[in-house]
């Protein structure tokens, strides 16, 4: 028997009509929407696994309303989740807005009891995954995302913060344990074992799924990454920074949905971006009308992948050079000319280590999206299951190599080059 869901007094999950009455009493929202609340249009839509999301439109403008449910929407009431995740999302959005202004939606209202956030309605922005399935080029994406990642990670790290400030942030996000547990189970554990929630494109991927469950080197590598995820509180992470958490147009980019935010290893965020770009790269085979029909788009995806990482690295290093005010690598230790040269070399070594972490976490994200519970629509929408499995097998082969042989990839260009080679590989499938 399922335990009753735990909700605070006063909580209720809204529907369009109850939301109308609620928002009519919130001046910060009502004044933005304008007009008679009875004439507002309210549409509930779900593009994720966790929450209720509404589009509310008035004569003046629109507002997006996101409300947490006390369970995982993807599964149902049998998987309870704490409503407090809205608190962590609101806190993360506030930090992100300060460090990466213009790259997250503006918040208009937050209700802790209802676990509800009213924010800027992003239109005509679309979820990036949908645009990539359609073959849309986003010229600003790599620059905007590398700015977002560099700024939010650097300015919430010990490189920029005094120790007391950093420890306060660790404490503030420490309670987001349930969403971290989802990550720990669904990304770092279940895809590598027999687990009821796992699924894949059967029977074609049966041999690959079985091989991964028996791969001792891969299990050690993923376990090391899991320890890093649980123990290394390097900076405030978005925690779910993939192409489904980016809304954009060719001219503008916004990052949404940081409810998985916590203090963790920086490479988890940068790895998530790269993983989802590589998945999108391999998935193009399912959307071309003739062989090679998406070659130009594939080339853009790989350029965006390289531009994201190279841009991130350059921006992060520059932020450190100009804003190294934290208690890590204290300036007085490196005040001399010799010290400055040594610190410059250490910055490069630090970013090399971060690149290795990025590749490992990217690989983990790729594997979970193919063998675990929650998949990417980039691959899921490929109607021909054998074509889908071919793309997935290519992803899995690259991911396994990135995680186990990380040191062989000394640049993002090396990763992109291997992706290009594997895109012509014909895997041996089951079935």
N, C-alpha and C positions, 0 to 999 in steps of 0.2 A: 504494500500500500504506500502510495506517494505521500510524503509529509506535506502539510499545508504550506503554501508559499508565505514567506515572511515579508510583510509590508508595514510601514509606519502608519500611525493614525493619520487620517486625512489623505492618504494616497488613493488614487483611482486611475486606471488606465483610460485615457480620453478616447472618444470617438469624435467624428467631425462636428456633431451638434453640441456636445458638451464642451468641446474645445472652443467653439464660437462664443459661448457664454463666458468662459474663463478669460479669453483674450480681451473681450469687451471691457473687462474690469482692469486691465493692465494698461495704463496710460502710455507707457513707453512703446507698446506694440500698437494699441488702438490708434494713436495719433499718426503713426507711420502708415498704417493701412488706410486710414481715412474712410469717410463715408459711413453709411449705416451698417452695423455689424450683420444685420439680417441679409444684406446683399453680398457679403463676402463669399467668395468661393473657397471651399476647403476640400482638399483632395488628400486622402491617405495613400501612401505608396510605400512599398518596401523593397529596397535594393540591397539590403544587408541581412545579416544573420541574427541580429540582437534586438532591434528596437522598433518602435513606432515612429514614423516620420510623416509629417503633414506639410503640404504646400498650402499656404493661406494667401489669398490675393484680395486686395481692396482696390479702390479707384486710384490711390496714390502710389502704392508699391506692393510688393509681396514680402512675405516672411516665411522662413522655414521653421518648423517646430519639431524637435526631437524629444521623445520621451522614452526613458528606459522601462523595460518590462521586467518583472521579477523572475524571469526565466529566459533561457536561450531560445529565441524565436525559431531558429533553424530546427530545433529538436522538439520543443514544446515544454509543457509544465513539468515534465519528468526530469528536467535539468534546471534546477533553480539557480538564479544568479542574484547577487546583491544589487539593489538599486543604487548603492553608493558609487557605482561606476560613473554615474552622471557627474558626481562631485569631482572625481579625478579628471574627467573630460573637461569640465569647466575650468578647473585649475590649470590644466595643460594648455588649453586655448588661450588663457590669459597670459601665460608665460610666452607662448608662441607669438601672440600679437605684439608683445613688447620687443621680442628679439628679431622677428621676421615680419615687420608690418606690411600689410597689403597682401600677404600670402595665406591668410586664414580668414574665414568669414567673421564679420563683426557680430558681437553678442549684444542683443537688446534686452534680454531678461533671463534670469535663472531662478528656478523654484526648487529648492533642495528637497522639500517634502514630496513633491510630485516627480522628482528626478527629471525635470523638464527644462530644456534650453530653447529659447526663441532667438533666432539668429537671421542674418542676412540670407535672403533667398538668392541662390546663385543661378541666374539665367542670363544668357542662353548656354551657360556652362553645362557640360555633360561629364559623366563618369569616364575617366580616361580609357578604361578597358573597352567600353563600347566604341569609342572613337578609334581605338587601335584595331578592333575587329573590322571596322569599316575602312581601314587603311588611311586614316587621317593623319597628316603630318602636323606636329605641334612645335613650331620653331622656338618658342620660349621655354619649353618644358625643362630641358636640361639645365639651363641657366637658373631658372626659378627654383627648381628642386634642389640644386646644389647650394644655392643661397640659403634656402630654408634649412637644409640639413646642417650646413656649416654653422650658421648662426645659432640655431636652437641647441645644437650639441656643444659648441664651444662655450657659449655664455652660461650654460648650466653645469659646466665642468669645473674641476679644481684648477684648471688653467686660468680661469677668469674669476672664480669665486674664492673668498676667504673660507677657511675650513668650517667656521661656524655657520656661514650661510649655506654651504654645501650640505652639511649635516642636517640642517633644518629642512632642506628640500628632500633629503633621503627620508626623514621622518614623516614629512607631509604626504609622500606618495607610498609609504610602506604598507598602508592598508589595502592597496589594490591587489590583494593576494589571489582572489578568485579568478580574475582575468589573467594574472600571471600563471596560475595553475592550468588554465586552458592552454596557454602557450607551451608550458612545460610538458603537458601530456600530448597535445595534438601535433606539435612540431618536433619535439626532441625524444619522444618515447614511442608512441603507438605505431608510427609507420614502419618501425624496425622490428616489430613483433606481431604475433597473432593478436588482433584486437577487434572486438565486435564492431566498433565504429568505423574501421577502415573500409575503404572501397576503392576499386580501380576498374579500368576498362578490361573486364574479363570476357573471354578467356585469353585475349591477346597478350596481356601483361602478366599473366599468372607466373611464367618462368622468372621474369624480372623481379616481381614482388617476392617470390620465394628466395631468390638469390640474395636480395637485400636483407631478408630476415636471417640469413645464414652468414652474412658478411661481417666477420669479426673486426676487421680493420675499420669498417664504416661505423660499427657500433661503438668502438673506442673513440673515434673522431667525434661522433655526435654527442657522446657522453661528456667529452671535454668541453664542447660548446655549451652543453646544458649547464655544467658547473659555472662556466663564465657568465652565462645568462643569469643564474641565480645569485652569483656572488660579486660580480664586478659592477658596482654602482658608479659608473664613470660620468654619466650625464643624464638629463631628463630625455627619455625616449618618447617618440610618438607611440611606438609599440606595435603599429600595424600599418607601416608606411608603404603601401603598395598602390598599384594603379587603380584599385577600387576605392582608395581614399584620397584621390586627386580628382577635382572637378576643374575643367578648363575649357578654354577656347583657344584658337591659334594665337590670340593676343594676350591672354591672361590665365594665370594658374592660381588655384586655391587648394590648400590641404585641409581635409576635414577628418572628423571621427577619431580623435586621439583618446578614446576611452580606455585603451590598453596602456596608457602612459604610466611609466614608472622610472625609477633611476636604475639604469642598467648599462650594458656595454654598447658603446657607440656603433660598432659594426653591425649590430642587429638592425638598426634603422637603415644604414647605407646598404647593407646586404639585401634587405627587403626590396628596395628600389631596383637593384640590379637583377635580383631573381625574377621579378615580374616582367622586366623588360626582356630578359632571355626567354621566359615562357612565351611572351607575345611574339618574339622572333620565330621560335620553332612552330608556333601555332599557325603561321601564315599559310602553310601548306594546305590547311583546311578551308581557306577562303579565296584561293585563286582559281579562276575559271580555266586556266591552262597552266601546265608546268612552267615555272619561271614568271608567271604573271604578277607576282608580288615581289620580284627581286629588288626593284627600286625601293619599295617600302622596307624590305628586310635591311637593306643597306642603311636607310635612315634610322631604323631601330638600333642597329649596332653603333652608329655614330652617336646617337643620343645616349647610349649606355656608356661609351667612352667619354663623351663630353660631361656627363653627370659626374663620374668619378674624378676625372681630371680637374673639372671645375671645383668640385668639393675640396679636393686636396689643396689646390692653390688658394682657395678662399679661407679654408681652415688655417693654413699656415700663415697667411697674411693677418688674420684675426689674432693669432698667437703673437706674431711679431709686434703688433700695434696695441694689443690689449692684454698682455700677459700679466695681469694684476692679481692672479690667484696665489694660493699658498703652495701650489705645485711649481717646481722649478723657480724658486724665488729669485727675483732680479738681482739682489745683492750678491748672490753666489756667482753670477756670470757677468759682473760689471766690467771686467777688464776686456781688452781686445781679444786676448786668447780665449777668455770665457765666452765671449760673444760668438766666436767661431765654433767653439765646442757646442754651444747651445744650438746653433744653426744646424750642425750635423745631427744633434739629438732630435731636433724637430723632424728631420727626414726619417730617422730611424723609427720614431713614434708613429709617423704616418705609414711607414712600411708595415709595422705591426697591425695598425688599424686596417690596412688593405687586406692582410691575411685574415683577420677576423671577419671582414666584410665578405670575402669569398666563402668562408666556411658557413656563415649564417645565410648567405644567398643560396648555397647548396641545400641547406636544411629546409629553407622555404620552398625550393623547387620540388624536393622530394615529397614534402607533406601535401602539396597541392595536387599530387598525382596519386599517392597511395593512402592518404589520410582521409579525414572526415570531410573537410571543407575544401572544395575544388575551385579553380578559376574558370570563369565563363569563356575565357580565351580558348581553352581546350574543350570545355564541356559542350560548347555550341557547335563543334564540328560534328556534323550529322553522320558521316561515314566513320564507323567505329574503328575500322582498320587504319584509316588515315589518321584518326585521332591518336590511336595507340602508337603509330609510327612517330608522330611528333612527341608524344610523351616519353617514348623510349629514348629518343635523342636527348631530351631534357635530363632524364635519369642518368644517362651515361656521362654527360658533362658534369652534372651535379656530383656524382660519385667521385669523379676525378678531382674536381675542385675541392672537395672536402678532405679526401685522403692524400692527395698530392698537391696540397696548396702551394708549397714552395716552388713548384714548377712554373707557377704563373707569377711572373715578376712585374707584370703590367696589365692594365685592363685591356690593352690591345691584344695581349696573348690570349685572354679569355675570349674576346670577340673572334679572333682567328680560329680558335678551336671550335667555337660555335658554328662558324662558316663551314669548317671541314665536316663536322658531324651532321650538318643539314643535308649532306649528300649521302650519308650512311644509311643503308637499308638494314634495319634490325631483323633478327630472327624472332618472330612472334609466335606465341602459342595459339591454340585453337585449331 
